[in-house]
Amino acid sequence: MSTLAFSTMTYFHIYSAHYLVILYNFRNSCGGLK
């Protein structure tokens, strides 16, 4: 595996992890308002 592919994979994992956390927190905020 090349270094570029590895860094891209790492970046993608970090990005998707942040996205899931934001999505989860947003869903909890909406659920808490009900």
TILUMLO-960460 format. One line per 2 residues: number of its first residue (from 1); their letters; for each residue x, y, z of N, C-alpha, C, CB. Coordinates in nm, 3 decimals, always signed. Each point is the difference from the previous one (the first is absolute). Glycine has a CB too. Example, Ala and Ser with C-alpha at 12.3 -4.5 7.8 and 13.67 -1.06 7.14 Angstrom:
1) as) +1.319 -0.569 +0.780 -0.089 +0.119 +0.000 +0.090 +0.120 +0.000 -0.189 -0.117 +0.125 ~ +0.154 +0.222 -0.197 +0.082 +0.119 +0.006 -0.077 +0.109 +0.073 +0.118 -0.063 -0.215
END
This chain:
1) ms) +0.085 -0.119 +0.000 -0.085 +0.119 +0.000 +0.089 +0.125 +0.000 -0.185 -0.125 +0.123 ~ +0.154 +0.217 -0.211 +0.081 +0.121 -0.008 -0.031 +0.095 +0.115 +0.008 -0.024 -0.248
3) tl) +0.081 +0.118 +0.272 -0.019 +0.096 +0.109 -0.122 +0.086 -0.026 +0.248 +0.003 +0.044 ~ -0.268 +0.034 -0.171 -0.115 +0.085 -0.035 -0.131 -0.071 +0.031 +0.137 +0.111 -0.179
5) af) -0.145 -0.239 +0.142 -0.121 -0.077 +0.025 -0.024 -0.013 +0.151 +0.034 -0.126 -0.216 ~ +0.074 +0.105 +0.291 -0.013 -0.016 +0.145 -0.050 +0.129 +0.064 +0.183 -0.170 -0.002
7) st) -0.127 +0.284 -0.038 -0.041 +0.128 +0.058 -0.144 +0.032 -0.039 +0.239 +0.081 -0.006 ~ -0.277 -0.120 -0.116 -0.138 +0.024 -0.044 -0.097 -0.084 +0.083 +0.082 +0.052 -0.233
9) mt) -0.046 -0.176 +0.258 -0.083 -0.088 +0.082 -0.012 +0.055 +0.141 +0.069 -0.197 -0.138 ~ +0.043 +0.241 +0.195 +0.000 +0.055 +0.135 -0.089 +0.124 +0.006 +0.232 -0.089 +0.040
11) yf) -0.217 +0.177 -0.140 -0.080 +0.122 -0.006 -0.149 -0.034 -0.008 +0.191 +0.122 -0.112 ~ -0.223 -0.220 +0.030 -0.140 -0.040 -0.017 -0.058 -0.054 +0.130 +0.046 -0.052 -0.241
13) hi) +0.033 -0.028 +0.314 -0.048 -0.055 +0.127 -0.024 +0.111 +0.102 +0.125 -0.212 -0.046 ~ -0.032 +0.308 +0.054 -0.015 +0.111 +0.094 -0.122 +0.083 -0.039 +0.251 +0.006 +0.040
15) ys) -0.266 +0.022 -0.170 -0.111 +0.083 -0.047 -0.134 -0.067 +0.029 +0.148 +0.095 -0.179 ~ -0.159 -0.224 +0.149 -0.127 -0.071 +0.022 -0.029 -0.012 +0.149 +0.033 -0.127 -0.213
17) ah) +0.071 +0.113 +0.295 -0.021 -0.008 +0.145 -0.057 +0.132 +0.051 +0.189 -0.165 +0.022 ~ -0.133 +0.277 -0.066 -0.050 +0.132 +0.041 -0.143 +0.018 -0.048 +0.234 +0.095 -0.007
19) yl) -0.262 -0.138 -0.117 -0.133 +0.014 -0.057 -0.103 -0.078 +0.082 +0.102 +0.030 -0.228 ~ -0.066 -0.151 +0.270 -0.091 -0.083 +0.079 -0.027 +0.064 +0.136 +0.084 -0.204 -0.117
21) vi) +0.020 +0.261 +0.178 -0.017 +0.065 +0.131 -0.091 +0.120 -0.013 +0.228 -0.078 +0.071 ~ -0.207 +0.160 -0.174 -0.084 +0.118 -0.022 -0.144 -0.043 -0.026 +0.197 +0.128 -0.092
23) ly) -0.213 -0.229 +0.007 -0.135 -0.049 -0.033 -0.069 -0.055 +0.124 +0.077 -0.054 -0.233 ~ -0.002 -0.019 +0.316 -0.055 -0.058 +0.122 -0.043 +0.109 +0.098 +0.146 -0.202 -0.031
25) nf) -0.060 +0.303 +0.049 -0.032 +0.111 +0.091 -0.120 +0.079 -0.051 +0.241 +0.013 +0.068 ~ -0.247 +0.008 -0.200 -0.111 +0.074 -0.060 -0.132 -0.075 +0.022 +0.156 +0.097 -0.173
27) rn) -0.151 -0.229 +0.157 -0.120 -0.083 +0.018 -0.046 +0.005 +0.146 +0.073 -0.152 -0.189 ~ +0.023 +0.150 +0.283 -0.034 +0.007 +0.141 -0.062 +0.135 +0.035 +0.186 -0.160 +0.052
29) sc) -0.133 +0.267 -0.113 -0.052 +0.134 +0.026 -0.145 +0.009 -0.048 +0.232 +0.098 -0.021 ~ -0.258 -0.150 -0.098 -0.135 +0.002 -0.055 -0.093 -0.086 +0.085 +0.093 +0.037 -0.232
31) gg) -0.044 -0.152 +0.276 -0.081 -0.090 +0.081 -0.029 +0.061 +0.136 +0.099 -0.195 -0.120 ~ -0.006 +0.274 +0.174 -0.019 +0.061 +0.131 -0.102 +0.112 -0.002 +0.234 -0.060 +0.054
33) lk) -0.257 +0.119 -0.171 -0.095 +0.111 -0.010 -0.144 -0.049 +0.003 +0.169 +0.129 -0.130 ~ -0.190 -0.255 +0.094 -0.136 -0.052 -0.006 -0.059 -0.019 +0.139 +0.055 -0.114 -0.215
END
